[in-house]
Amino acid sequence: KGLSDILKEAHQKLERIAVCAKKGITIPGLRPAGARLSHQSYTDLFDPNLVDHPLPANENEAKWGVRILRQYGIDAGLSSGASLYAMLTHLQAGKIGSCGVAILADAKRTSVKK
């Protein structure tokens, strides 16, 4: 049982969004828009059945999110910046009520030494 399952059980109206890169744009750590969401496409931790719908982001949106995260001392990459941007955009538009949870999953592959 993962975090998404626990949150969905507690809040049935929870909308689970997978942030992805807009078509034609590459954002490290994000799948491209329209890519088949599968276990094998990126990580064994990803379960496509736990996603209600994808939300495409572009590089400028991701960079905006990174600037905000770094202002709060969080060393984040573009994928986390895109996730924050998506959550704040949904909150501001009233699409997710007055509360939201962003899970900024990062494997930190570039900083792990073997």
C-alpha distance (Angstrom), angle and dihedral (degrees) to the residues before:
residue distance angle dihedral
K1 . . .
G2 3.78 . .
L3 3.79 136.1 .
S4 3.81 92.5 -94.3
D5 3.82 90.4 56.0
I6 3.80 92.9 49.0
L7 3.81 93.4 48.3
K8 3.82 92.8 45.9
E9 3.83 91.6 50.8
A10 3.80 90.7 51.8
H11 3.82 94.3 43.4
Q12 3.81 112.9 28.6
K13 3.82 91.9 -174.4
L14 3.81 90.6 59.0
E15 3.80 111.4 131.3
R16 3.80 112.6 -146.7
I17 3.79 110.9 -152.3
A18 3.80 126.0 -172.3
V19 3.78 110.1 -151.9
C20 3.81 111.6 -143.0
A21 3.80 136.2 174.6
K22 3.81 115.4 -91.6
K23 3.79 115.3 -105.7
G24 3.79 111.4 -74.7
I25 3.82 93.7 15.2
T26 3.80 126.7 104.1
I27 3.79 119.1 -148.0
P28 3.81 113.1 174.7
G29 3.80 110.0 -117.4
L30 3.81 96.0 21.0
R31 3.77 129.3 94.9
P32 3.80 115.0 -123.5
A33 3.80 118.0 -104.2
G34 3.77 111.2 -89.7
A35 3.80 93.4 21.8
R36 3.75 113.7 138.1
L37 3.78 106.9 -101.2
S38 3.79 104.3 -132.5
H39 3.78 139.5 148.6
Q40 3.79 92.2 -114.1
S41 3.80 96.9 48.5
Y42 3.80 96.0 78.2
T43 3.78 120.2 -19.6
D44 3.78 141.5 -0.5
L45 3.82 88.6 -125.4
F46 3.80 93.9 67.0
D47 3.81 119.0 94.6
P48 3.84 112.0 -173.6
N49 3.81 90.0 -160.6
L50 3.81 89.0 70.1
V51 3.82 93.8 62.0
D52 3.80 120.3 91.4
H53 3.81 93.8 -171.2
P54 3.82 142.4 -24.9
L55 3.80 123.6 -107.9
P56 3.83 116.1 -157.8
A57 3.82 120.1 -141.3
N58 3.79 132.3 -173.2
E59 3.80 130.1 -138.9
N60 3.83 95.5 -100.1
E61 3.81 90.8 53.7
A62 3.80 90.1 48.6
K63 3.83 92.1 49.1
W64 3.81 90.3 50.2
G65 3.81 89.5 54.3
V66 3.81 91.7 48.3
R67 3.82 91.0 53.7
I68 3.82 90.6 52.9
L69 3.81 93.7 46.6
R70 3.80 92.2 48.6
Q71 3.81 90.7 50.7
Y72 3.81 85.1 63.1
G73 3.81 93.2 47.7
I74 3.80 96.9 -101.9
D75 3.80 112.6 139.3
A76 3.80 96.6 -144.0
G77 3.76 136.1 164.5
L78 3.79 131.5 -140.5
S79 3.81 95.1 -83.4
S80 3.81 91.4 57.1
G81 3.80 90.3 44.6
A82 3.80 90.2 53.3
S83 3.82 90.6 49.2
L84 3.80 92.0 51.5
Y85 3.81 91.4 47.4
A86 3.81 90.8 50.9
M87 3.80 93.3 49.5
L88 3.80 94.5 47.1
T89 3.82 91.4 46.3
H90 3.81 90.5 52.9
L91 3.80 91.8 46.5
Q92 3.80 92.3 49.6
A93 3.82 91.9 48.2
G94 3.80 90.6 50.7
K95 3.80 91.9 -119.1
I96 3.80 95.0 128.7
G97 3.78 103.3 30.9
S98 3.77 121.1 -120.8
C99 3.79 98.2 -43.1
G100 3.77 134.2 56.3
V101 3.78 139.6 172.0
A102 3.78 121.8 -148.6
I103 3.78 116.8 -166.3
L104 3.79 107.3 -155.6
A105 3.77 100.9 -164.7
D106 3.78 114.5 -172.6
A107 3.77 128.2 172.7
K108 3.85 90.9 -163.6
R109 3.80 87.5 -144.4
T110 3.79 92.6 159.2
S111 3.80 92.3 57.4
V112 3.80 99.8 41.9
K113 3.79 114.7 99.9
K114 3.80 120.3 -154.9
